[in-house]
Amino acid sequence: MKKKLNKNSLNGFLNYGIVIAAFAALQVLIGMGRLSNTLQSLLVPACCYIVMAVSLNLTVGILGELSLGHAGFMSLGAFSGITASILLQSAIPMAPLRLAVSMVVGAAFGALGGVIVGVPVLRLQGDYLAIVTLAFGQIIQNIIMVLYVGVDSRGIHFAASSKRFDLAPDGTAIIKGPMGAVGVQKLASFTAGFVLILITLLVVQNLVNSRSGRAIMALRDNRIAAESVGINVTKYKLMAFVTSAALAGAAGALWGLNYSSTVASKFNFNTSILVLVFVVLGGLGSIRGSIIAAALLYVLPELLRGLGLDDYRMLIYAIVLILVMLATNNDKLKALVGRVIPKRKGAVNNG
């Protein structure tokens, strides 16, 4: 057991090292002026998608439950974080501190959404769970598209229609229904995204390597056997699901505060599928794979555009996805990797 824990710790530290090395290298490139403005603008969103992929892997890869509504938690975090940032503008004038508080608020709302969805839904399995989480994502998107939020001298106002949305002349509209959140002060930074990735790794890896994490993986491998030895199914499923939702909420807050305007349609079914693609291509249960897949595949279309392949970038992107899937499902390649990097039975995959 000691050797296994040591191997897991080394894998965890390697993940931290990869993230820190990538951050340092990108900062050097930015300082030297070697990174284009277009690529620099992708750094914060890439950090958000890395956090989303790692957090979804906790549900899909570690817990073993398919979720198709992860963008819904991101949406909750984005709009709650934006609202908190605007409400706290005078109370917390320091932008980094206000960003941190807004991300905590986004994580709290994401966790709340995880509890609301998780308590009734996690009793389901397989396709039923996937369908319900998909429905949740659509419900959140439609609610935000008709929601109006503003603040004035009389306090905070909420309305489900523009006709009922009455602000005083000194008021500020935060969320304007289909228009989303507009006039947002951009607080997000690449450094904040880097810190959020490290926090996500700290939370997920410590959970996976803990007693609770072993219980969660036992449920994934054999639910009946896990129940027979006294493992509380609802408790541990909800723990993983809510943790995943909270991290998605924090990523959403960072995303929302990276743009001057954000609309609910951004967090649709396609976004959930995109994050799921990152998780699957990186390897189910592989934290390192999620990091690498999310970073490379999100930036790849823009890199192809920079190489003058703008007309063919999405075609090449699709071909790359197909080739990766073929390679990762090739038995001979798996056997070769297994000989190069042997795995002991029962070891936890942090890699």
Salt bridges, closest charged atoms under 4 A:
GLU65 OE2 - LYS237 NZ 2.73
ASP152 OD2 - ARG154 NH2 3.20
ASP152 OD1 - HIS157 NE2 2.86
ASP221 OD1 - ARG220 NE 3.08
GLU227 OE1 - ARG223 NE 3.84
GLU302 OE1 - ARG305 NH1 3.42
ASP310 OD1 - ARG305 NE 2.88
ASP310 OD1 - ARG313 NE 3.19
